[in-house]
């Protein structure tokens, strides 16, 4: 048996899905957009890195204080019109990183979030297929970067490169 084969066997043994479900997924850079006054919907973004050798599936992202959330996918058609549709789940292949960012995939957050002021930290739970979950914190950002109009999803493409530092 050569070294490569041995390594593969060890890797397979270490990554039994039942044992390691929910592990090996790193959530970082979570942030939530401070909605305009009176608005009851906003968006949450984050980076999810699958460091494991098994696929991981995010089934839901919940946000403390929100009524509900949905994962959405923004798409641009041939005419440059942006629209969005629900994303029932988000699958991450082994060793891949998925970024939820303005203009792309995002979690839509419904319900007034009175505590959502710039700089506030909100608890976020990322739920995975199989029942595991990962806790993280999203930083509230805005309103300097707010788009004209509410929930238009027009902030994508190459036109907008937000810098949030
Ligand atoms: Cu949306």
Boltz pocket constraint, residues with backbone or C-beta under 6 A from the ligand:
constraints:
  - pocket:
      binder: B
      contacts: [[A, 72], [A, 84], [A, 106], [A, 107], [A, 108], [A, 153]]
      max_distance: 6.0
